[in-house]
Each structure stands twice: as C-alpha cells, then as structure tokens.
Amino acid sequence: MSTQYQILPLSENYLPQMMDIEREVFDHPWSASLMKDSILSAHTETWGLLDPNDRLIAFVVVSAIFDEAEILNFSVAKIYQHQGFGQKLLAYLMNHLAYKKIEKLFLEVGVSNIPAISIYKKYGFEQISVRKNYYQVGDKQEDALVLQATLQPKESSHYFR
Ligand SMILES: CC(C)(COP(=O)(O)OP(=O)(O)OC[C@H]1O[C@@H](n2cnc3c(N)ncnc32)[C@H](O)[C@@H]1OP(=O)(O)O)[C@@H](O)C(=O)NCCC(=O)NCCS
C-alpha cells in the first residue's frame, strides 16, 4: 500500500468522485442528491482518503448525534480494495469520533458482504441484532446485521498526510 495519502473532510467539490465510487461498488447506489445532502447536513461528517493528486480512493459518511454515531456509507474504489485503505480510514474515523466523546458506533451490513463484515469484526464491532430482508439484492432480499463498536481514543486526532 502506498504511504502517500491523506484523510480529509470532504466538501461538495468531491461529489463527482464520490458518486463514481458509489456507482462502481454498490448495486443500489445512493443518488447524487442524497449524497450531496449528506455532505451538507449538520448531523453528518464525510471523510475521504485521497492520493497526493487529490484523487479520491475511499470515503465514509457518518451521522453523529450526542454520544452515538452511525456509519451510513463506507466505500473504497474497486481498484484500491483489499490494499489496506479501508482500514486506514475506518481507524481514523473511530479515533476521531472517540475524541469527540462519541461512545458507540453503529452500522448495518448485508449478511453476504464478507469483506465488510471482516473489516468491522477486525475493528471490534459486535453483532447486536439482525434486520430481516433489509436489502434488495437482485430479485432477492437479504438480511442486515446490525453491528456496534465501543469507541476509545488511541492517539491524537487531526488531519494527517
Ligand atoms: C468493505 C470495504 C470498505 C473494505 O475496505 P478495503 O480497503 O477493501 O479493506 P482493507 O484492505 O483495509 O482490509 C481490511 C480488512 O478487511 C477485510 N477484507 C477486506 N477485503 C476483503 C476480502 N476481499 N475478503 C475478505 N476480507 C476482506 C479483512 O479483514 C482485512 O484485513 P486483513 O487484510 O488483515 O485480512 C471495501 O471492500 C468496499 O468498499 N466494499 C464495497 C462497499 C461496501 O460493501 N461497503 C461496506 C458497506 S457496510
């Protein structure tokens, strides 16, 4: 994995790059308007992992209210998957949220999404419930696992390169 990357909060300027990744990795991608609303909402944070040429490799959208947060979207561009970028961004996000005194982080993930379940388990998420028939996959429905992690700050949280 290249060590040349930076993690930054994303503005609306990155919407086209986010949508390119979103459409590439999900069968049912968010619309551009939903993505834009998420970037602009006061209750969400959008973080990106970028290469030195400002090219977006991965992004995460998280909603945070009081001491709880939820990952709403987490995507790594296909050609960069399984090269350690997802875990760099997830570790950064968890540490950043912990420093903001957020104690619990939740998310939903499809039962067949083994790469995603693996990364979340690796970072301490535990299953707390199942939502039946939550996702549409082709002409079938799939259950979602609801996962939760308890957050603790590990190192100083700031933008880094
Ligand atoms: C899930 C996702 C975000 C992981 O990001 P990534 O950059 O590919 O993951 P990393 O390279 O950082 O790998 C971290 C861990 O994830 C797991 N993982 C990643 N890719 C995997 C794969 N193809 N198969 C199994 N486990 C995998 C492993 O536990 C890995 O740790 P390891 O390298 O020690 O085995 C990425 O694959 C992705 O964008 N998938 C499509 C969108 C998606 O499903 N998002 C999550 C929705 S809930």
PDBQT file of the ligand as one rigid body, heavy atoms in Angstrom, charges set to zero:
ROOT
HETATM    1  C1  LIG A 201     -15.605  -3.292   2.733  1.00  0.00    +0.000 C 
HETATM    2  C2  LIG A 201     -14.520  -2.317   2.254  1.00  0.00    +0.000 C 
HETATM    3  C3  LIG A 201     -14.895  -0.910   2.715  1.00  0.00    +0.000 C 
HETATM    4  C4  LIG A 201     -13.182  -2.729   2.901  1.00  0.00    +0.000 C 
HETATM    5  O1  LIG A 201     -12.166  -1.830   2.507  1.00  0.00    +0.000 OA
HETATM    6  P1  LIG A 201     -10.765  -2.369   1.935  1.00  0.00    +0.000 P 
HETATM    7  O2  LIG A 201      -9.889  -1.200   1.691  1.00  0.00    +0.000 OA
HETATM    8  O3  LIG A 201     -11.031  -3.251   0.780  1.00  0.00    +0.000 OA
HETATM    9  O4  LIG A 201     -10.241  -3.227   3.175  1.00  0.00    +0.000 OA
HETATM   10  P2  LIG A 201      -8.717  -3.333   3.694  1.00  0.00    +0.000 P 
HETATM   11  O5  LIG A 201      -7.797  -3.635   2.571  1.00  0.00    +0.000 OA
HETATM   12  O6  LIG A 201      -8.405  -2.157   4.533  1.00  0.00    +0.000 OA
HETATM   13  O7  LIG A 201      -8.820  -4.644   4.589  1.00  0.00    +0.000 OA
HETATM   14  C5  LIG A 201      -9.103  -4.596   5.961  1.00  0.00    +0.000 C 
HETATM   15  C6  LIG A 201      -9.740  -5.898   6.376  1.00  0.00    +0.000 C 
HETATM   16  O8  LIG A 201     -10.988  -6.046   5.696  1.00  0.00    +0.000 OA
HETATM   17  C7  LIG A 201     -11.211  -7.419   5.413  1.00  0.00    +0.000 C 
HETATM   18  N1  LIG A 201     -11.272  -7.587   3.952  1.00  0.00    +0.000 N 
HETATM   19  C8  LIG A 201     -11.029  -6.674   3.000  1.00  0.00    +0.000 A 
HETATM   20  N2  LIG A 201     -11.238  -7.191   1.779  1.00  0.00    +0.000 NA
HETATM   21  C9  LIG A 201     -11.614  -8.472   1.970  1.00  0.00    +0.000 A 
HETATM   22  C10 LIG A 201     -11.964  -9.525   1.096  1.00  0.00    +0.000 A 
HETATM   23  N3  LIG A 201     -11.982  -9.361  -0.243  1.00  0.00    +0.000 N 
HETATM   24  N4  LIG A 201     -12.320 -10.704   1.631  1.00  0.00    +0.000 NA
HETATM   25  C11 LIG A 201     -12.319 -10.894   2.963  1.00  0.00    +0.000 A 
HETATM   26  N5  LIG A 201     -11.976  -9.922   3.858  1.00  0.00    +0.000 NA
HETATM   27  C12 LIG A 201     -11.629  -8.736   3.354  1.00  0.00    +0.000 A 
HETATM   28  C13 LIG A 201     -10.055  -8.181   6.036  1.00  0.00    +0.000 C 
HETATM   29  O9  LIG A 201     -10.417  -8.457   7.376  1.00  0.00    +0.000 OA
HETATM   30  C14 LIG A 201      -8.962  -7.135   6.007  1.00  0.00    +0.000 C 
HETATM   31  O10 LIG A 201      -7.973  -7.369   6.951  1.00  0.00    +0.000 OA
HETATM   32  P3  LIG A 201      -6.656  -8.245   6.526  1.00  0.00    +0.000 P 
HETATM   33  O11 LIG A 201      -6.018  -7.516   5.386  1.00  0.00    +0.000 OA
HETATM   34  O12 LIG A 201      -5.835  -8.272   7.775  1.00  0.00    +0.000 OA
HETATM   35  O13 LIG A 201      -7.187  -9.587   6.094  1.00  0.00    +0.000 OA
HETATM   36  C15 LIG A 201     -14.352  -2.334   0.709  1.00  0.00    +0.000 C 
HETATM   37  O14 LIG A 201     -14.092  -3.658   0.306  1.00  0.00    +0.000 OA
HETATM   38  C16 LIG A 201     -15.569  -1.815  -0.056  1.00  0.00    +0.000 C 
HETATM   39  O15 LIG A 201     -15.635  -0.637  -0.368  1.00  0.00    +0.000 OA
HETATM   40  N6  LIG A 201     -16.528  -2.684  -0.396  1.00  0.00    +0.000 N 
HETATM   41  C17 LIG A 201     -17.698  -2.298  -1.217  1.00  0.00    +0.000 C 
HETATM   42  C18 LIG A 201     -18.622  -1.360  -0.475  1.00  0.00    +0.000 C 
HETATM   43  C19 LIG A 201     -19.092  -1.949   0.839  1.00  0.00    +0.000 C 
HETATM   44  O16 LIG A 201     -19.504  -3.091   0.918  1.00  0.00    +0.000 OA
HETATM   45  N7  LIG A 201     -19.047  -1.114   1.897  1.00  0.00    +0.000 N 
HETATM   46  C20 LIG A 201     -19.466  -1.511   3.230  1.00  0.00    +0.000 C 
HETATM   47  C21 LIG A 201     -20.928  -1.388   3.352  1.00  0.00    +0.000 C 
HETATM   48  S1  LIG A 201     -21.470  -1.789   5.002  1.00  0.00    +0.000 SA
ENDROOT
TORSDOF 0
